[in-house]
């Protein structure tokens, strides 16, 4: 497939504009602060340890004698992370970047044709993502930190 080099160049320019946007700058700022926050780092360590325990007992599911307790402990840590003020601010900034990217994609698609399908905005702002699959921290769970 051959891409028009001018379109490709302008796409890079658009990407640079997005990278310089207030939304991305705010997101990166929160990420930097979050990465250095001792409290959050401790929560992530606790989560990693508890996740390890959970993976072990989850092999046997509810038949393992410690399954319920381990699952409760994991859920408690995930809730603690989700309720941390710095994590909340980070996730809100992340949602703004996601919204920006969605709107740019949507605008581009609609400029071509109103029949082009645009991927859904995957972040569901009303739900806590503690069921897994949304993590960017390398662990299963809601810790998109």
N, CA, C and O of each residue as an XYZ file, in Angstrom:
580
protein
N       0.847     -1.181      0.000
C       0.000      0.000      0.000
C       0.885      1.234      0.000
O       1.827      1.320      0.787
N       0.596      2.179     -0.865
C       1.384      3.397     -0.981
C       0.611      4.549     -0.348
O      -0.529      4.828     -0.721
N       1.243      5.208      0.610
C       0.616      6.355      1.249
C       1.109      7.637      0.598
O       2.289      7.768      0.270
N       0.206      8.565      0.417
C       0.572      9.882     -0.096
C       1.489     10.533      0.939
O       1.103     10.720      2.092
N       2.705     10.874      0.514
C       3.691     11.394      1.461
C       3.251     12.721      2.077
O       3.592     13.000      3.227
N       2.509     13.541      1.347
C       2.027     14.813      1.897
C       1.002     14.560      3.007
O       1.023     15.227      4.042
N       0.123     13.611      2.791
C      -0.863     13.264      3.820
C      -0.150     12.727      5.054
O      -0.490     13.077      6.184
N       0.830     11.884      4.824
C       1.600     11.302      5.927
C       2.316     12.396      6.717
O       2.331     12.366      7.947
N       2.907     13.360      6.014
C       3.590     14.478      6.671
C       2.614     15.304      7.503
O       2.923     15.690      8.630
N       1.462     15.568      6.956
C       0.466     16.356      7.686
C      -0.088     15.581      8.877
O      -0.444     16.170      9.898
N      -0.157     14.275      8.743
C      -0.590     13.457      9.881
C       0.404     13.596     11.033
O       0.012     13.686     12.196
N       1.687     13.613     10.695
C       2.714     13.816     11.725
C       2.587     15.201     12.357
O       2.760     15.356     13.565
N       2.284     16.204     11.533
C       2.084     17.556     12.062
C       0.881     17.594     13.003
O       0.928     18.238     14.051
N      -0.190     16.908     12.631
C      -1.372     16.833     13.487
C      -1.031     16.136     14.809
O      -1.458     16.569     15.879
N      -0.272     15.071     14.717
C       0.146     14.360     15.926
C       0.960     15.277     16.830
O       0.789     15.259     18.049
N       1.830     16.067     16.249
C       2.630     17.010     17.036
C       1.739     18.072     17.684
O       1.958     18.451     18.835
N       0.744     18.546     16.951
C      -0.205     19.515     17.514
C      -0.943     18.908     18.698
O      -1.128     19.559     19.726
N      -1.360     17.664     18.547
C      -2.054     16.981     19.643
C      -1.119     16.821     20.824
O      -1.524     17.026     21.969
N       0.134     16.456     20.560
C       1.111     16.309     21.648
C       1.356     17.622     22.390
O       1.732     17.605     23.562
N       1.152     18.745     21.731
C       1.346     20.058     22.351
C       0.056     20.618     22.957
O       0.053     21.716     23.513
N      -1.025     19.867     22.848
C      -2.313     20.346     23.360
C      -2.318     20.412     24.882
O      -1.539     19.736     25.555
N      -3.199     21.229     25.398
C      -3.360     21.371     26.847
C      -3.717     20.023     27.466
O      -3.223     19.679     28.540
N      -4.572     19.265     26.791
C      -5.008     17.974     27.317
C      -3.833     17.007     27.501
O      -3.704     16.366     28.544
N      -2.986     16.912     26.484
C      -1.847     15.994     26.561
C      -0.824     16.503     27.572
O      -0.276     15.722     28.350
N      -0.568     17.796     27.563
C       0.394     18.365     28.528
C      -0.059     18.118     29.967
O       0.746     17.763     30.828
N      -1.342     18.308     30.213
C      -1.887     18.060     31.553
C      -1.753     16.584     31.926
O      -1.350     16.248     33.040
N      -2.094     15.713     30.983
C      -1.984     14.276     31.208
C      -0.547     13.889     31.553
O      -0.315     13.172     32.527
N       0.407     14.353     30.769
C       1.820     14.025     31.004
C       2.317     14.582     32.333
O       3.142     13.970     33.011
N       1.805     15.743     32.687
C       2.172     16.341     33.973
C       1.674     15.476     35.131
O       2.422     15.200     36.069
N       0.417     15.050     35.065
C      -0.130     14.172     36.110
C       0.609     12.844     36.142
O       0.861     12.298     37.216
N       0.956     12.320     34.975
C       1.679     11.050     34.924
C       3.028     11.168     35.615
O       3.430     10.284     36.371
N       3.710     12.247     35.354
C       5.024     12.467     35.961
C       4.910     12.572     37.489
O       5.703     11.978     38.218
N       3.937     13.318     37.954
C       3.728     13.459     39.397
C       3.322     12.113     40.001
O       3.804     11.735     41.069
N       2.454     11.410     39.327
C       1.979     10.119     39.810
C       3.119      9.107     39.904
O       3.194      8.337     40.861
N       3.999      9.113     38.914
C       5.126      8.177     38.903
C       6.091      8.404     40.065
O       6.839      7.500     40.438
N       6.074      9.605     40.635
C       6.977      9.930     41.739
C       6.290      9.939     43.096
O       6.949     10.115     44.121
N       4.994      9.754     43.116
C       4.228      9.810     44.355
C       4.473      8.546     45.181
O       4.130      7.443     44.755
N       5.063      8.712     46.353
C       5.425      7.583     47.206
C       4.197      6.766     47.626
O       4.247      5.537     47.660
N       3.127      7.438     47.936
C       1.908      6.749     48.360
C       1.378      5.849     47.241
O       0.994      4.704     47.482
N       1.362      6.373     46.034
C       0.883      5.604     44.877
C       1.841      4.450     44.589
O       1.407      3.345     44.263
N       3.130      4.708     44.707
C       4.114      3.639     44.488
C       3.909      2.502     45.481
O       4.019      1.333     45.111
N       3.613      2.827     46.730
C       3.348      1.800     47.736
C       2.076      1.022     47.405
O       2.026     -0.200     47.550
N       1.056      1.742     46.959
C      -0.193      1.073     46.568
C       0.057      0.112     45.405
O      -0.487     -0.991     45.382
N       0.870      0.526     44.451
C       1.173     -0.341     43.314
C       1.943     -1.584     43.759
O       1.708     -2.678     43.245
N       2.850     -1.419     44.701
C       3.593     -2.573     45.228
C       2.651     -3.525     45.952
O       2.718     -4.741     45.769
N       1.763     -2.957     46.783
C       0.781     -3.792     47.480
C      -0.096     -4.527     46.477
O      -0.396     -5.708     46.646
N      -0.500     -3.818     45.438
C      -1.347     -4.422     44.410
C      -0.612     -5.563     43.717
O      -1.195     -6.620     43.472
N       0.645     -5.359     43.404
C       1.423     -6.411     42.738
C       1.513     -7.655     43.618
O       1.343     -8.776     43.137
N       1.779     -7.454     44.908
C       1.866     -8.600     45.826
C       0.517     -9.311     45.943
O       0.443    -10.539     45.887
N      -0.533     -8.532     46.105
C      -1.856     -9.133     46.268
C      -2.311     -9.793     44.975
O      -2.980    -10.826     45.008
N      -1.958     -9.215     43.853
C      -2.312     -9.800     42.563
C      -1.618    -11.147     42.382
O      -2.200    -12.087     41.841
N      -0.385    -11.228     42.833
C       0.348    -12.496     42.775
C      -0.370    -13.573     43.590
O      -0.547    -14.701     43.130
N      -0.778    -13.207     44.802
C      -1.513    -14.151     45.658
C      -2.818    -14.562     44.982
O      -3.192    -15.735     44.972
N      -3.499    -13.566     44.417
C      -4.772    -13.847     43.777
C      -4.603    -14.792     42.580
O      -5.397    -15.715     42.403
N      -3.590    -14.568     41.776
C      -3.335    -15.448     40.630
C      -3.137    -16.892     41.090
O      -3.589    -17.831     40.436
N      -2.464    -17.051     42.209
C      -2.206    -18.393     42.741
C      -3.512    -19.070     43.184
O      -3.781    -20.211     42.809
N      -4.315    -18.364     43.980
C      -5.548    -18.992     44.470
C      -6.616    -19.074     43.387
O      -7.488    -19.941     43.436
N      -6.549    -18.179     42.415
C      -7.549    -18.174     41.344
C      -7.465    -19.427     40.472
O      -8.436    -19.801     39.814
N      -6.308    -20.065     40.473
C      -6.179    -21.317     39.718
C      -7.200    -22.342     40.191
O      -7.673    -23.166     39.407
N      -7.537    -22.289     41.470
C      -8.486    -23.247     42.039
C      -9.855    -22.626     42.260
O     -10.779    -23.281     42.741
N      -9.975    -21.344     41.900
C     -11.220    -20.606     42.013
C     -11.749    -20.639     43.442
O     -10.978    -20.602     44.401
N     -13.043    -20.708     43.569
C     -13.650    -20.658     44.897
C     -13.381    -21.912     45.734
O     -13.755    -21.967     46.906
N     -12.746    -22.897     45.148
C     -12.415    -24.111     45.906
C     -11.208    -23.889     46.815
O     -11.018    -24.626     47.782
N     -10.404    -22.896     46.517
C      -9.238    -22.610     47.355
C      -9.719    -21.975     48.656
O     -10.558    -21.076     48.615
N      -9.215    -22.416     49.811
C      -9.702    -21.892     51.099
C      -9.473    -20.384     51.273
O     -10.211    -19.743     52.021
N      -8.476    -19.808     50.605
C      -8.191    -18.378     50.764
C      -8.732    -17.528     49.615
O      -8.449    -16.332     49.537
N      -9.504    -18.141     48.730
C      -9.971    -17.435     47.541
C     -10.757    -16.168     47.903
O     -10.433    -15.079     47.428
N     -11.762    -16.308     48.722
C     -12.636    -15.177     49.053
C     -11.842    -14.053     49.725
O     -12.003    -12.885     49.373
N     -11.001    -14.397     50.676
C     -10.217    -13.400     51.402
C      -9.237    -12.690     50.460
O      -9.085    -11.470     50.519
N      -8.586    -13.448     49.611
C      -7.613    -12.874     48.679
C      -8.314    -11.960     47.680
O      -7.815    -10.878     47.370
N      -9.455    -12.385     47.181
C     -10.230    -11.567     46.240
C     -10.687    -10.276     46.914
O     -10.622     -9.208     46.306
N     -11.141    -10.358     48.146
C     -11.565     -9.172     48.888
C     -10.396     -8.216     49.097
O     -10.550     -7.004     48.944
N      -9.227     -8.753     49.446
C      -8.047     -7.917     49.646
C      -7.652     -7.201     48.352
O      -7.311     -6.018     48.360
N      -7.705     -7.935     47.251
C      -7.375     -7.351     45.953
C      -8.361     -6.238     45.602
O      -7.957     -5.155     45.178
N      -9.639     -6.505     45.778
C     -10.669     -5.504     45.493
C     -10.503     -4.268     46.374
O     -10.724     -3.142     45.927
N     -10.115     -4.486     47.621
C      -9.910     -3.371     48.555
C      -8.769     -2.470     48.084
O      -8.883     -1.245     48.123
N      -7.678     -3.078     47.642
C      -6.538     -2.297     47.161
C      -6.914     -1.555     45.874
O      -6.562     -0.387     45.706
N      -7.618     -2.222     44.978
C      -8.057     -1.574     43.736
C      -8.944     -0.367     44.041
O      -8.816      0.676     43.400
N      -9.831     -0.507     45.007
C     -10.701      0.594     45.406
C      -9.877      1.725     46.007
O     -10.124      2.898     45.727
N      -8.900      1.369     46.832
C      -8.012      2.361     47.432
C      -7.288      3.160     46.350
O      -7.167      4.382     46.440
N      -6.817      2.464     45.341
C      -6.126      3.127     44.230
C      -7.095      4.043     43.489
O      -6.777      5.201     43.218
N      -8.276      3.526     43.164
C      -9.264      4.314     42.432
C      -9.714      5.553     43.194
O     -10.096      6.550     42.582
N      -9.673      5.500     44.520
C     -10.133      6.626     45.336
C      -9.016      7.604     45.694
O      -9.281      8.651     46.284
N      -7.787      7.280     45.350
C      -6.667      8.170     45.635
C      -6.827      9.433     44.776
O      -7.058      9.341     43.570
N      -6.705     10.597     45.397
C      -6.952     11.859     44.689
C      -6.040     12.045     43.477
O      -6.489     12.524     42.436
N      -4.779     11.675     43.600
C      -3.849     11.834     42.487
C      -4.232     10.898     41.334
O      -4.131     11.282     40.168
N      -4.662      9.695     41.647
C      -5.080      8.742     40.618
C      -6.344      9.249     39.931
O      -6.479      9.147     38.712
N      -7.263      9.792     40.715
C      -8.488     10.352     40.124
C      -8.150     11.470     39.137
O      -8.712     11.534     38.044
N      -7.231     12.347     39.532
C      -6.839     13.461     38.663
C      -6.173     12.936     37.397
O      -6.429     13.437     36.303
N      -5.322     11.932     37.547
C      -4.646     11.316     36.401
C      -5.665     10.709     35.439
O      -5.586     10.916     34.228
N      -6.615      9.965     35.983
C      -7.619      9.321     35.130
C      -8.511     10.343     34.433
O      -8.916     10.138     33.289
N      -8.814     11.437     35.117
C      -9.617     12.485     34.495
C      -8.847     13.107     33.322
O      -9.422     13.364     32.265
N      -7.543     13.346     33.515
C      -6.710     13.879     32.437
C      -6.620     12.883     31.286
O      -6.634     13.272     30.118
N      -6.529     11.602     31.619
C      -6.486     10.548     30.600
C      -7.787     10.532     29.787
O      -7.760     10.348     28.570
N      -8.908     10.723     30.459
C     -10.207     10.763     29.770
C     -10.268     11.937     28.798
O     -10.830     11.819     27.709
N      -9.688     13.068     29.195
C      -9.695     14.242     28.318
C      -8.877     13.977     27.055
O      -9.284     14.374     25.963
N      -7.743     13.318     27.191
C      -6.931     12.966     26.021
C      -7.697     11.984     25.144
O      -7.719     12.122     23.921
N      -8.321     10.998     25.767
C      -9.101     10.026     25.007
C     -10.231     10.715     24.247
O     -10.483     10.404     23.083
N     -10.906     11.646     24.907
C     -11.989     12.382     24.253
C     -11.468     13.206     23.076
O     -12.092     13.254     22.016
N     -10.320     13.850     23.272
C      -9.715     14.636     22.203
C      -9.400     13.756     20.995
O      -9.731     14.104     19.862
N      -8.760     12.618     21.243
C      -8.400     11.711     20.154
C      -9.644     11.168     19.442
O      -9.656     11.024     18.220
N     -10.665     10.876     20.206
C     -11.908     10.398     19.612
C     -12.521     11.464     18.710
O     -12.943     11.170     17.592
N     -12.567     12.702     19.198
C     -13.171     13.779     18.411
C     -12.365     14.080     17.154
O     -12.945     14.368     16.108
N     -11.040     14.017     17.239
C     -10.199     14.224     16.048
C     -10.479     13.120     15.031
O     -10.666     13.396     13.846
N     -10.506     11.893     15.485
C     -10.775     10.759     14.596
C     -12.152     10.891     13.959
O     -12.319     10.678     12.758
N     -13.118     11.240     14.768
C     -14.490     11.405     14.288
C     -14.574     12.526     13.254
O     -15.240     12.380     12.230
N     -13.904     13.636     13.520
C     -13.892     14.772     12.601
C     -13.278     14.387     11.266
O     -13.809     14.730     10.210
N     -12.159     13.674     11.313
C     -11.516     13.228     10.077
C     -12.425     12.303      9.284
O     -12.571     12.456      8.071
N     -13.026     11.359      9.960
C     -13.890     10.394      9.278
C     -15.099     11.084      8.654
O     -15.460     10.796      7.513
N     -15.725     11.990      9.398
C     -16.920     12.671      8.888
C     -16.589     13.648      7.764
O     -17.439     13.942      6.924
N     -15.362     14.148      7.748
C     -14.951     15.035      6.664
C     -14.866     14.272      5.344
O     -14.997     14.858      4.270
N     -14.651     12.994      5.433
C     -14.564     12.151      4.232
C     -15.944     11.668      3.826
O     -16.348     11.796      2.670
N     -16.665     11.109      4.796
C     -18.000     10.596      4.510
C     -18.711     10.311      5.833
O     -18.088      9.892      6.808
N     -20.007     10.542      5.848
C     -20.751     10.252      7.072
C     -21.086      8.776      7.222
O     -21.746      8.377      8.182
N     -20.632      7.967      6.273
C     -20.870      6.523      6.379
C     -19.656      5.765      6.920
O     -19.732      4.562      7.169
N     -18.537      6.473      7.099
C     -17.345      5.821      7.645
C     -17.563      5.558      9.129
O     -17.978      6.436      9.886
N     -17.275      4.344      9.510
C     -17.456      3.967     10.907
C     -16.255      4.442     11.724
O     -15.102      4.288     11.321
N     -16.555      5.014     12.861
C     -15.519      5.479     13.779
C     -15.578      4.591     15.004
O     -16.651      4.351     15.557
N     -14.419      4.101     15.430
C     -14.368      3.265     16.626
C     -14.969      3.992     17.815
O     -14.867      5.213     17.936
N     -15.583      3.236     18.670
C     -16.199      3.821     19.853
C     -15.139      4.369     20.796
O     -14.001      3.904     20.836
N     -15.552      5.359     21.541
C     -14.703      5.919     22.574
C     -14.693      4.894     23.698
O     -15.661      4.790     24.450
N     -13.599      4.133     23.819
C     -13.541      2.963     24.696
C     -13.629      3.275     26.181
O     -14.075      2.433     26.961
N     -13.218      4.456     26.581
C     -13.306      4.778     28.000
C     -14.759      5.020     28.364
O     -15.424      5.881     27.787
N     -15.234      4.265     29.309
C     -16.577      4.487     29.828
C     -16.401      5.312     31.090
O     -16.024      4.780     32.134
N     -16.669      6.594     31.002
C     -16.374      7.505     32.095
C     -17.219      7.262     33.345
O     -16.906      7.783     34.415
N     -18.262      6.495     33.217
C     -19.144      6.281     34.359
C     -18.848      4.999     35.118
O     -19.492      4.727     36.131
N     -17.903      4.216     34.662
C     -17.686      2.951     35.344
C     -16.269      2.857     35.873
O     -15.340      3.451     35.325
N     -16.122      2.111     36.934
C     -14.804      1.815     37.464
C     -14.326      0.566     36.751
O     -15.057     -0.419     36.647
N     -13.128      0.609     36.274
C     -12.607     -0.473     35.439
C     -11.878     -1.506     36.291
O     -10.739     -1.855     35.982
N     -12.488     -1.988     37.326
C     -11.792     -2.890     38.242
C     -11.987     -4.358     37.889
O     -11.640     -5.242     38.672
N     -12.537     -4.614     36.718
C     -12.701     -6.008     36.320
C     -11.564     -6.493     35.455
O     -11.559     -7.644     35.020
N     -10.600     -5.629     35.200
C      -9.422     -6.025     34.422
C      -9.545     -5.641     32.975
O     -10.612     -5.260     32.495
N      -8.422     -5.751     32.286
C      -8.407     -5.483     30.869
C      -8.150     -4.043     30.493
O      -7.982     -3.742     29.311
N      -8.113     -3.147     31.452
C      -7.916     -1.750     31.104
C      -6.647     -1.192     31.701
O      -6.410      0.014     31.639
N      -5.859     -2.019     32.257
C      -4.708     -1.538     33.007
C      -3.540     -1.161     32.117
O      -3.249     -1.816     31.116
N      -2.885     -0.088     32.514
C      -1.655      0.308     31.838
C      -0.463      0.167     32.761
O       0.643      0.591     32.424
N      -0.682     -0.422     33.917
C       0.429     -0.527     34.869
C       1.070     -1.909     34.831
O       1.973     -2.184     35.621
N       0.635     -2.766     33.952
C       1.244     -4.081     33.838
C       0.617     -5.116     34.748
O       1.060     -6.264     34.774
N      -0.396     -4.734     35.488
C      -1.097     -5.667     36.369
C      -2.536     -5.743     35.915
O      -3.035     -4.849     35.231
N      -3.195     -6.809     36.298
C      -4.627     -6.904     35.971
C      -5.370     -6.069     36.992
O      -5.025     -6.060     38.174
N      -6.404     -5.360     36.524
C      -7.181     -4.555     37.444
C      -7.357     -3.154     36.920
O      -7.108     -2.887     35.744
N      -7.780     -2.265     37.778
C      -8.152     -0.924     37.352
C      -7.048      0.087     37.488
O      -7.292      1.281     37.311
N      -5.860     -0.334     37.790
C      -4.818      0.632     38.098
C      -4.187      1.208     36.853
O      -3.030      0.934     36.536
N      -4.948      1.993     36.167
C      -4.400      2.628     34.981
C      -3.486      3.767     35.423
O      -3.682      4.929     35.067
N      -2.508      3.402     36.191
C      -1.569      4.391     36.742
C      -0.157      4.006     36.383
O       0.787      4.706     36.751
